[in-house]
């Protein structure tokens, strides 16, 4: 008998695509997708269950379906796609807490995979050259997506201590790019003129969307516990990325870029948050040694190759729906 996998966040594109891809794995018997609204695309053999992970009813879903593997992908990156910062916080943090509580009570769940992000490390001028998984942010996030992820990771570590019999894997993914990705960063690169912070050229790392699906599938089927940075080989600077886009850029003082970002948020042109401004000032680099030596995963695309694939299929930024990956 194969594994029974429950995937949260299936209404978003990346969750739907992962769930559908997982049904093709011979070691997986069934895949159940959970969200408050049905997915818009084809889900193939995935069984959809309408449920809100903020509600304790999620525990009944785990029991009824005999779920043994949970892949948590419903952490939202932008308030615009959630209906505001308050709703985003509730969906991310309260939803994750309820899901972990359900997993803790479950008698069948023995594997938990959490899609996290390297955003948890933050960005600052005091950052190390490369963050390892044992390092924390030099400045604790005070708001937004970064704060949500930092809190969620703390709850996940607490769950792992309370349920040592469950294999817990956290995937700290670098910024995901690809033809189908709509996120704050990809929508930034889709702007007709790319604003940059004057005097700074931050380092960037990317993970191709296909490699994200592959590493989550690998984690769900291998059951290797731990926290792992996942990114394509190499780094790029923002100036290199802009040149490969073939677009004009405009270097501006940081306060001016911040004001421009606020204007774009109000006009719903881009969800350009203060934490993204900090990232586009200082950048970030993460060490992926543990990804190879312990998790046993090798991305197909390097950072440069992932960005090149994104550039090939570049389309104008959508007005709505930022942060769905």
TORTIVEX-259899 format. One line per field, with one value per residue: residue in three letters; residue number from 1; x, y, z of N, C-alpha, C in turn. Coordinates in steps of 0.001 Angstrom, whole numbers, plus 500000, padded with zeros to 6 digits. Atoms other than C-alpha are relative to their C-alpha. Example, Ala and Ser with C-alpha at 12.3 -4.5 7.8 and 13.67 -1.06 7.14 Angstrom:
BEGIN
code	(ALA,SER)
pos	(1,2)
n.X	(500890,499180)
n.Y	(498810,498810)
n.Z	(500000,499940)
ca.X	(512300,513670)
ca.Y	(495500,498940)
ca.Z	(507800,507140)
c.X	(500900,499230)
c.Y	(501200,501090)
c.Z	(500000,500730)
***
This chain:
BEGIN
code	(UNK,UNK,UNK,UNK,UNK,UNK,UNK,UNK,UNK,UNK,UNK,UNK,UNK,UNK,UNK,UNK,UNK,UNK,UNK,UNK,UNK,UNK,UNK,UNK,UNK,UNK,UNK,UNK,UNK,UNK,UNK,UNK,UNK,UNK,UNK,UNK,UNK,UNK,UNK,UNK,UNK,UNK,UNK,UNK,UNK,UNK,UNK,UNK,UNK,UNK,UNK,UNK,UNK,UNK,UNK,UNK,UNK,UNK,UNK,UNK,UNK,UNK,UNK,UNK,UNK,UNK,UNK,UNK,UNK,UNK,UNK,UNK,UNK,UNK,UNK,UNK,UNK,UNK,UNK,UNK,UNK,UNK,UNK,UNK,UNK,UNK,UNK,UNK,UNK,UNK,UNK,UNK,UNK,UNK,UNK,UNK,UNK,UNK,UNK,UNK,UNK,UNK,UNK,UNK,UNK,UNK,UNK,UNK,UNK,UNK,UNK,UNK,UNK,UNK,UNK,UNK,UNK,UNK,UNK,UNK,UNK,UNK,UNK,UNK,UNK,UNK,UNK,UNK,UNK,UNK,UNK,UNK,UNK,UNK,UNK,UNK,UNK,UNK,UNK,UNK,UNK,UNK,UNK,UNK,UNK,UNK,UNK,UNK,UNK,UNK,UNK,UNK,UNK,UNK,UNK,UNK,UNK,UNK,UNK,UNK,UNK,UNK,UNK,UNK,UNK,UNK,UNK,UNK,UNK,UNK,UNK,UNK,UNK,UNK,UNK,UNK,UNK,UNK,UNK,UNK,UNK,UNK,UNK,UNK,UNK,UNK,UNK,UNK,UNK,UNK,UNK,UNK,UNK,UNK,UNK,UNK,UNK,UNK,UNK,UNK,UNK,UNK,UNK,UNK,UNK,UNK,UNK,UNK,UNK,UNK,UNK,UNK,UNK,UNK,UNK,UNK,UNK,UNK,UNK,UNK,UNK,UNK,UNK,UNK,UNK,UNK,UNK,UNK,UNK,UNK,UNK,UNK,UNK,UNK,UNK,UNK,UNK,UNK,UNK,UNK,UNK,UNK,UNK,UNK,UNK,UNK,UNK,UNK,UNK,UNK,UNK,UNK,UNK,UNK,UNK,UNK,UNK,UNK,UNK,UNK,UNK,UNK,UNK,UNK,UNK,UNK,UNK,UNK,UNK,UNK,UNK,UNK,UNK,UNK,UNK,UNK,UNK,UNK,UNK,UNK,UNK,UNK,UNK,UNK,UNK,UNK,UNK,UNK,UNK,UNK,UNK,UNK,UNK,UNK,UNK,UNK,UNK,UNK,UNK,UNK,UNK,UNK,UNK,UNK,UNK,UNK,UNK,UNK,UNK,UNK,UNK,UNK,UNK,UNK,UNK,UNK,UNK,UNK,UNK,UNK,UNK,UNK,UNK,UNK,UNK)
pos	(1,2,3,4,5,6,7,8,9,10,11,12,13,14,15,16,17,18,19,20,21,22,23,24,25,26,27,28,29,30,31,32,33,34,35,36,37,38,39,40,41,42,43,44,45,46,47,48,49,50,51,52,53,54,55,56,57,58,59,60,61,62,63,64,65,66,67,68,69,70,71,72,73,74,75,76,77,78,79,80,81,82,83,84,85,86,87,88,89,90,91,92,93,94,95,96,97,98,99,100,101,102,103,104,105,106,107,108,109,110,111,112,113,114,115,116,117,118,119,120,121,122,123,124,125,126,127,128,129,130,131,132,133,134,135,136,137,138,139,140,141,142,143,144,145,146,147,148,149,150,151,152,153,154,155,156,157,158,159,160,161,162,163,164,165,166,167,168,169,170,171,172,173,174,175,176,177,178,179,180,181,182,183,184,185,186,187,188,189,190,191,192,193,194,195,196,197,198,199,200,201,202,203,204,205,206,207,208,209,210,211,212,213,214,215,216,217,218,219,220,221,222,223,224,225,226,227,228,229,230,231,232,233,234,235,236,237,238,239,240,241,242,243,244,245,246,247,248,249,250,251,252,253,254,255,256,257,258,259,260,261,262,263,264,265,266,267,268,269,270,271,272,273,274,275,276,277,278,279,280,281,282,283,284,285,286,287,288,289,290,291,292,293,294,295,296,297,298,299,300,301,302,303,304,305,306,307,308,309,310,311,312,313,314,315,316,317,318,319,320,321,322,323,324,325)
n.X	(500843,499236,500285,501175,499428,500901,499317,500746,499762,500115,500648,498952,499448,498877,500550,500729,499057,499300,500906,500216,498756,499796,500812,499241,498916,500439,500011,501136,501268,501049,499682,501178,499727,500876,500001,501339,500662,499488,498964,500565,499502,500233,499255,499781,500491,499982,501311,500089,500856,500142,499809,499181,499070,500149,501081,499600,500554,498923,499642,500920,499563,498840,500437,500882,499252,498821,498829,498739,499032,500582,499136,500626,499584,500991,499519,500195,498897,500388,501331,500941,500669,500719,501069,499505,498955,500590,500421,498779,499411,500863,499866,498663,499577,501058,500204,498906,500143,501094,499551,499045,500759,500664,498967,499547,501000,500225,499344,499515,498981,498627,499086,500463,499123,500442,499339,499609,499325,498782,500383,499913,498708,499999,498910,499439,498587,499146,500198,498845,499950,500969,500705,500236,501275,499892,499952,501256,499895,499269,501024,501257,501033,500990,501310,500103,499788,498838,500383,500882,499211,499176,500861,500428,498874,499908,501048,499640,498954,500676,500707,499017,499578,501111,500279,498741,500270,500354,498885,500356,499066,500286,499304,499838,499784,499626,501060,500414,500267,500378,501029,501336,499947,500394,499594,499532,498733,500166,500756,499021,499224,500896,500261,499374,498725,499697,499345,498924,499530,498744,498814,500047,500177,500146,499854,501267,500031,501312,500362,500990,501264,499983,499149,500767,500897,499202,499445,501108,500341,498899,500128,501199,499840,498780,500140,498748,500337,499020,500265,499095,500008,500092,499824,499154,498586,499532,500722,500011,500263,501188,499649,499920,501366,500649,499418,500539,501383,500015,500882,499345,500126,499838,499427,500616,499746,500844,501295,500816,500483,501041,501221,500516,500612,501276,500936,500381,500909,501300,500577,500084,499116,499013,499999,498613,500040,498761,498997,499425,499068,498769,499359,499436,498875,498881,499946,499854,499403,500150,499182,500854,499254,500833,500974,499398,499385,500950,501291,499768,500718,499211,500881,499704,499644,499208,500644,500009,500878,501380,500395,500079,501275,501004,499905,500491,501460,500395,501267,500249,500444,501445,500429,500419,499540,498592,499681,500623,499004)
n.Y	(498810,498763,498986,499151,498669,498853,498781,498780,498917,500527,499038,499235,500744,500870,501109,500876,500712,501003,501101,500807,500725,501049,501184,500851,500703,501362,500258,499274,500642,499007,498616,499213,498571,499279,498538,499444,499886,501017,499558,499574,500837,501443,500644,501406,501011,499474,499850,498696,499863,498595,499875,498871,500529,499223,500631,501332,501078,500620,501246,501039,500365,500880,501311,500663,500400,500782,499286,500234,498991,498679,499020,498707,499037,498926,498744,498974,499049,498601,499705,499712,501226,500578,499113,499095,500527,500744,501304,500730,500487,501056,501166,500574,500423,500768,501199,500942,500510,500976,501181,500713,500603,501176,501016,500491,500926,501083,501294,500533,499140,500266,499221,498635,499181,498602,499105,498735,499100,499359,498687,500077,499459,498555,499368,498860,499806,500809,501417,500763,500205,501044,500517,501427,500273,499804,498564,499272,498648,499024,499098,500743,499319,499349,499977,500577,501406,500505,500254,501172,501215,500195,500559,501339,500925,500260,500964,501296,500585,500455,501237,501074,500429,500710,501238,500456,501135,499476,499439,498625,499418,498616,499601,498548,499772,498670,499383,500905,499353,500907,499452,499976,499456,498617,499706,498610,499780,500142,498844,498904,500132,499789,498574,499513,499420,500647,499074,500567,499126,499369,500347,501386,501031,501184,501362,500708,501430,500400,501407,500168,500563,501461,500540,499932,501146,501224,500163,500311,501404,500787,499955,500729,501441,500526,499939,499581,498833,498930,498727,499976,498944,500555,498962,500394,499662,498685,498779,498912,498683,499391,499359,501071,500426,498968,500058,501169,499679,499109,498881,498864,499917,498643,499978,498929,500112,501024,499459,499801,501323,500346,499261,500581,501277,499727,499568,501172,500815,499344,500136,501443,500369,500939,500042,499653,499814,499500,501056,500198,498893,500345,501079,499436,499155,500773,501339,501125,501229,501129,501177,501142,501245,500996,500465,501077,501068,500648,500209,500778,499384,499151,499292,500117,498674,499090,498701,499301,500719,499783,498648,499962,500601,498990,498915,500445,499991,498824,499382,498820,500275,499935,499008,500687,501381,500142,500810,501307,501058)
n.Z	(500000,500066,499011,500181,499839,499964,500431,499720,500946,501364,500899,500663,501135,499658,499226,500923,500865,499205,499675,501208,500304,498991,500320,500918,499306,499692,498560,499433,500357,500172,499662,499637,499992,499073,500024,499743,501303,500921,500944,501280,501083,499958,498919,500315,499058,498634,499348,499368,498833,499612,498552,499558,498996,498767,499254,499500,500823,500780,499314,500478,501347,499840,499500,500958,501195,499599,500517,499289,500417,500201,500654,499674,501017,500061,499421,501024,499964,500124,499476,501070,500433,498860,499567,498969,499134,498890,500501,500350,498741,499472,500864,499880,498663,499335,500801,499746,498634,499964,500732,499152,498901,500553,500223,498703,499477,500954,499756,501279,500609,499564,500834,500239,500832,499960,500954,499392,500940,499498,499462,498544,499582,500130,500758,499276,500350,499123,500312,500451,501450,500289,498832,499856,499350,498552,499726,499973,500546,499198,499480,500033,500788,499140,500643,501319,500327,499274,498613,499994,500214,498809,498959,500412,499802,498563,499658,500587,499149,498783,500353,500168,498663,499356,500733,500597,500879,501314,500767,500364,500963,500405,501216,500124,501422,500477,500798,501067,501281,501073,500888,499420,498647,499723,498625,499920,500700,501445,500478,500029,501233,501138,500196,501237,499571,498727,499065,499186,498927,500393,499226,499531,501028,499138,500528,500086,500300,500482,500109,501062,499518,500147,498934,498759,499998,499871,498655,499100,500255,499426,498545,499603,500206,499369,498550,499361,499170,499878,500668,501141,501003,501356,501020,501115,499864,500378,499654,500966,499433,500580,501272,500999,500301,500801,501347,500696,500341,501153,499687,499350,498547,499486,498654,499217,498557,499399,499581,501201,500402,499038,500334,501236,499631,499335,501041,500795,499188,499980,501335,500262,501093,499468,498537,499700,498552,499392,499884,501317,500202,499280,500752,501223,499596,499461,500559,499068,500522,499087,500257,500327,499811,499336,500991,500784,499214,499083,500651,501213,501118,500885,500938,501426,500501,499188,499832,501292,500928,499561,500373,501464,500393,499670,500974,501303,500018,499254,500363,499159,498629,499795,499009,498783,499822,499656,498833,500032,499957)
ca.X	(500000,501293,501195,498103,499117,497123,498135,497006,496646,495466,493469,496742,498554,501682,499670,497417,500354,502196,499157,498531,502197,502206,499455,501943,504393,504222,504874,501775,498380,496093,496357,493776,493778,492356,491378,488465,487721,488053,491130,490552,492634,492507,493492,493458,493145,493424,490463,489378,487967,486578,487911,489462,492627,491828,488958,489492,487444,490745,491426,488356,489667,492978,491170,488545,491062,493709,496299,499898,501700,500857,502390,501646,501709,499049,501263,500413,503108,501076,498125,496590,495790,494406,492102,494314,497143,494846,493342,496777,498105,495107,495382,499115,499676,496319,495830,499243,498642,495323,496879,499734,497263,495338,498546,499556,496292,496352,497148,497986,500201,503879,505328,505017,506526,506338,507069,508971,511183,514631,512767,512914,516579,515637,518089,520452,523913,525204,524228,526809,527951,525813,523169,523260,520187,521517,521657,518864,518075,520341,517232,513971,511162,508657,505846,504592,505336,508751,507270,504549,507067,509343,506437,505235,508697,508753,505446,506707,509822,507589,505451,508557,509596,506142,505828,509320,507710,506743,509354,509251,510885,511052,511974,513355,512957,514756,512672,510699,510670,509347,506833,503809,504892,503100,504786,505904,509392,508337,505803,508586,510620,507551,507391,508138,510883,512628,513343,516575,518008,520793,524229,523235,523468,522036,522832,519911,519249,516400,514638,512798,509137,509710,512500,510208,507639,510394,511915,508526,507741,511161,510610,507125,508277,511717,510765,514164,513659,515360,515454,516955,517863,516873,518116,519666,523443,525136,524013,523121,523245,520206,522040,522782,519127,517943,520380,519081,515537,516500,514509,515421,516058,516010,518324,516640,517315,515884,513170,512016,511801,509800,507344,507030,506333,503602,502019,502074,500449,497659,497142,497276,500036,502426,502549,505857,506236,508769,510453,510871,512515,515006,515676,516268,518737,520852,519929,520580,522679,522043,524237,522728,525280,522782,520288,522721,524451,521485,518290,519834,518312,519917,517990,517779,518100,520854,519928,520874,519035,515885,515874,516535,513481,511410,512658,511738,508088,507887,504402,503054,502349,498762,496755,495555,496679,500252,501861,500241,503544)
ca.Y	(500000,503450,506610,508773,512405,515478,518736,522115,525216,523343,526316,528085,527088,525666,523562,522222,521333,519597,517555,516453,515544,513536,511242,509961,508719,504929,505137,507312,505626,508643,512431,514610,518340,520712,524368,526707,527099,524568,524733,526388,524014,520308,518234,514848,512003,514274,514106,517590,518277,521725,522526,525454,524499,527273,525088,522009,520042,519407,516737,514834,514941,513407,510631,509902,509669,507755,510383,509474,512324,516039,518568,522088,524616,527147,529937,533125,535623,538786,540460,541454,537850,537137,540108,542189,541776,540659,537858,536882,536571,534484,532169,531703,531482,530375,527964,526403,526110,524311,521987,521111,520521,518124,516323,516054,514296,512057,508366,507922,510900,509961,512440,516243,518389,522182,524525,527376,530038,531583,534830,533607,534748,538322,540745,543179,544696,542423,539155,536399,535605,532454,531441,527858,526175,526596,530386,532820,536296,539106,541180,539494,540247,542664,542344,540734,537408,537049,537333,534799,532260,532803,532106,529102,527533,527914,526076,523339,522836,522612,519993,517983,517932,516798,514147,512686,509720,511991,512753,516545,518149,521909,523093,526638,527458,530355,532767,530613,531648,530110,530627,530005,531835,534983,536317,539692,539205,537891,540720,543163,541784,542081,545860,547779,549728,547996,550316,549694,551070,553493,552271,548633,545514,542658,538975,536776,533040,531366,528017,526895,526043,522502,521968,523147,520525,517912,518623,518589,515258,513929,515062,513547,510140,509871,510915,512493,514834,518170,521744,522304,525344,524637,526797,526433,526527,529898,533467,536478,540154,542295,544200,540926,539922,543245,542988,539502,540834,543325,546032,549538,550081,553187,553605,555674,556544,553955,556236,556955,553240,552755,555500,554032,550626,552069,553740,550480,548643,551187,550932,547099,547035,545119,543976,545736,545331,546972,543574,543211,546639,545473,542304,544335,546448,543798,540498,537096,533968,530509,527448,524322,521719,519982,519762,517527,515599,514880,515397,513869,516359,518105,520854,520512,524262,526539,530034,531497,528780,529187,532932,532430,530161,532807,535459,533367,533284,536770,538275,541586,541735,540873,543420,540837,537539,538330,535880,532667,530803)
ca.Z	(500000,499058,501090,501545,501101,502124,500425,501787,499616,496531,495199,494378,491226,492832,495297,492550,490315,493132,494138,490568,490030,493273,491952,489387,492023,492355,496103,496629,496704,497103,497191,498948,498255,500867,500584,501274,497543,494706,492462,489107,486978,486274,489323,487637,490156,493213,495625,496632,500097,500850,504316,506164,508037,510533,511683,513907,511341,509535,512188,510970,507408,508512,510358,507712,504869,506884,505967,506815,504998,505172,502776,504035,501176,502148,503523,501600,500651,500081,501801,498468,497569,501055,501444,503724,506203,509042,506971,505676,509239,510266,507264,507686,511435,512848,509955,510520,514264,513739,511166,513523,516349,514111,513142,516793,517664,514603,515022,511317,510395,510518,508007,507704,504957,505291,502391,504018,502465,502755,503506,507109,507203,506355,504718,506377,505903,508701,507019,506500,502972,503041,505575,506800,508239,511797,511480,512219,510937,512098,512614,513592,511122,512627,510105,506944,505327,506966,510447,509615,508353,511354,513716,511717,511751,515534,515830,513510,515650,518730,516988,516090,519767,520891,518186,517708,515952,513019,510344,509932,506892,506340,502848,502899,499230,497580,495492,493070,489405,486225,483434,485688,488835,489983,493116,494458,492991,489564,489264,490123,487220,484967,485422,482199,483993,486894,489855,491769,494993,494175,495293,495928,493786,495887,495387,494356,494338,492493,492499,489385,489894,488583,491115,493918,492936,492690,496103,497828,496190,497206,500797,500930,499687,501321,504844,505579,508554,509005,507720,504285,502204,498598,495712,492291,492001,491910,492499,490377,491122,490497,487781,485962,486228,484799,481871,481058,481129,478431,480190,481268,484968,487091,490082,492784,496434,498760,500118,496548,495704,498903,497920,494454,495980,498184,495157,493191,496099,496258,492492,492716,490124,492373,495998,496641,500404,502749,503272,499515,499428,502060,500057,496876,498844,500562,498885,500424,499937,501407,501668,500061,501187,503465,500583,498709,501464,503757,501774,498670,496243,493262,491422,487659,487071,488336,489538,486151,484203,486306,485683,481966,481720,483476,481033,477987,478952,480420,480396,481727,485453,486441,488413,490907,492392,493430,495844,494606,494600)
c.X	(500884,499553,498752,500418,498907,500813,499109,500318,499836,499299,501011,500737,501079,499535,499269,500957,500778,499107,499785,501247,500208,499190,500725,501137,499533,499951,498839,498709,498905,500511,498695,500411,498981,500143,498573,499217,500588,501106,499386,500437,499663,500855,500164,499364,500005,498567,499972,499021,499950,500077,500934,500926,499991,498951,500438,499444,501072,500456,499117,500371,501191,499573,499187,500765,501225,501299,501234,501069,499275,501043,499307,500539,499124,500432,500045,501045,499573,498595,498964,499216,499158,498831,500412,500980,499424,499576,501203,500640,499183,500135,501341,500258,498932,499722,501068,499904,498911,500401,500961,499303,499289,500999,500476,499031,499834,500770,500595,501138,501375,501027,499377,501055,499431,500794,500248,500778,501265,499729,500120,501325,500029,501126,500482,501461,500943,499893,501315,499973,498962,499369,499974,498709,500035,500044,498595,500186,500773,499056,498661,498954,498906,498608,500043,500283,501155,499674,499109,500802,500876,499177,499588,501122,500184,498963,500314,501083,499398,499243,500971,500498,498910,499683,501285,499822,499604,501242,499579,501089,499558,500875,500035,500386,500449,498846,499694,499673,499653,498858,498636,499927,499571,500261,500436,501276,499838,499196,500846,500805,499140,499679,500707,501340,500263,500698,501052,500421,501397,501137,500040,499769,499885,500201,498658,500237,498582,499850,498929,498755,499962,500847,499306,499052,500777,500513,498899,499574,501056,499878,498815,500181,501217,499920,501275,499731,501111,499537,501049,499798,499966,500051,500830,501430,500265,499122,500036,499887,498758,500320,500122,498602,499307,500540,499428,498529,499922,499088,500804,499812,500270,500509,499488,500443,498997,498631,499080,499450,498884,498686,499362,499301,498649,498941,499524,499076,498596,499284,499822,500794,501026,499928,501430,500085,501306,501072,500611,500995,501323,500760,500677,501099,501214,500105,500162,500684,499845,500874,499092,500722,499116,498944,500544,500447,499023,498651,500145,499269,500932,499058,500450,500519,500929,499215,499877,499056,498528,499520,499873,498688,498845,499985,499408,498483,499426,498722,499772,499462,498486,499652,499662,500730,501462,500154,499423,501022,500970)
c.Y	(501248,500984,500790,501416,501057,501254,501194,501050,499595,500971,500898,499113,499015,498801,499011,499183,498944,498798,499106,499193,498844,498743,499053,499246,498609,499681,500697,499370,501009,501373,500734,501463,500735,501501,500474,500193,498962,500564,500299,499113,498536,499383,498507,499067,500471,500100,501337,499970,501481,500092,501164,499493,500830,499396,498626,498834,499309,498687,498846,499539,499052,498601,499240,499438,499149,500604,499651,501041,501314,500902,501354,501067,501249,501282,501058,501098,501457,500240,500252,498777,499390,500850,500943,499314,499175,498606,499138,499387,498840,498720,499301,499393,499147,498706,498951,499397,498932,498708,499174,499339,498739,498867,499387,498962,498757,498734,499417,500812,499669,500780,501365,500750,501411,500801,501334,500798,500565,501429,500021,500567,501529,500487,501202,500165,499170,498504,499315,499838,498974,499531,498469,499807,500238,501474,500585,501375,500916,501034,499277,500768,500543,500011,499182,498514,499410,499675,498774,498713,499702,499368,498567,498988,499673,498998,498614,499314,499493,498709,498832,499492,499180,498669,499508,498808,500445,500590,501373,500579,501408,500361,501519,500315,501427,500556,499149,500806,498937,500587,500180,500723,501465,500260,501448,500249,499855,501162,501266,499951,500192,501473,500494,500696,499499,500996,499276,501014,500496,499582,498573,499056,498639,498682,499277,498517,499629,498485,499891,499321,498471,499341,500092,498812,498710,499799,499703,498536,499075,499947,499165,498494,499414,500010,500360,501253,501036,501258,500189,501258,499356,501151,499427,500431,501442,501137,500956,501303,500568,500657,498966,499542,501009,499992,498826,500180,500839,501194,501169,499931,501433,499924,501234,499878,499048,500535,500190,498674,499556,500702,499455,498669,500189,500432,498819,499079,500583,499858,498536,499574,498975,500044,500187,500376,500601,498914,499673,501102,499718,498915,500531,501021,499147,498580,498929,498834,498885,498837,498788,498665,498907,499428,498793,498831,499263,499713,499164,500538,500920,500710,499814,501312,500708,501295,500735,499329,500188,501390,500139,499411,500942,501110,499612,500104,501242,500605,501209,499604,500059,501057,499364,498677,499854,499086,498615,498873,500262)
c.Z	(500000,501056,499614,500373,499981,499691,500319,498936,498556,499053,499303,499001,500412,500824,499119,499147,500774,500277,498796,499642,500969,499696,499043,500641,500398,501488,500709,499497,499701,500396,500243,500058,500845,499790,500232,498712,499060,499117,498641,498839,500206,501105,499780,501013,501452,500522,500723,501165,500366,501525,500278,501100,501274,500922,500480,499193,499169,500645,499531,498599,500074,500411,498961,498812,500326,499468,500821,499660,499740,499364,500119,499059,499990,500696,498897,500156,500020,500532,498924,499573,501110,500458,501107,500928,501162,499591,499639,501246,500554,499188,500231,501375,500691,499244,500251,501402,500086,499277,500843,501181,499531,499766,501317,500569,499123,500388,498725,499400,500567,499178,499718,499207,499970,498972,500697,498956,500629,500457,501517,500521,499968,499100,500796,499600,500859,499713,499649,498483,499571,501308,499960,500789,501507,500397,500029,499407,500934,500617,499879,499195,500906,499400,498719,499925,500804,501451,500098,499895,501213,501129,499660,500207,501478,500456,499455,500836,501311,499759,499893,501350,500686,499329,499328,499068,498591,499337,499477,499112,499661,498803,499936,498561,499738,499167,498775,498745,498967,499208,500651,501347,500023,501473,500070,499195,498486,499430,499998,498703,498754,499760,498738,500237,501413,500928,500837,501043,499642,500935,500496,498819,500698,499261,500086,499742,499602,500026,498931,500549,499890,501089,501359,500090,500243,501418,501012,499840,500601,501517,500475,499899,500700,501519,500732,500824,500014,499290,498922,499153,498622,499003,498867,500226,499599,500488,498823,500767,499314,498660,498881,499586,499094,498576,499214,499660,498725,500190,500544,501513,500427,501429,500738,501450,500632,500399,498791,499495,500940,499705,498728,500286,500661,498992,499167,500777,499999,498662,499594,498774,500450,501525,500485,501473,500520,500111,498644,499675,500701,499257,498739,500287,500355,499436,501069,499288,501014,499547,499779,500162,500592,499048,499226,500873,500894,499338,498738,498790,499221,499035,498551,499439,500978,500188,498667,499012,500366,499580,498488,499510,500308,498953,498653,499883,500675,499437,500881,501362,500087,501050,501316,500102,500296,501190,499971,499939,501093)
***
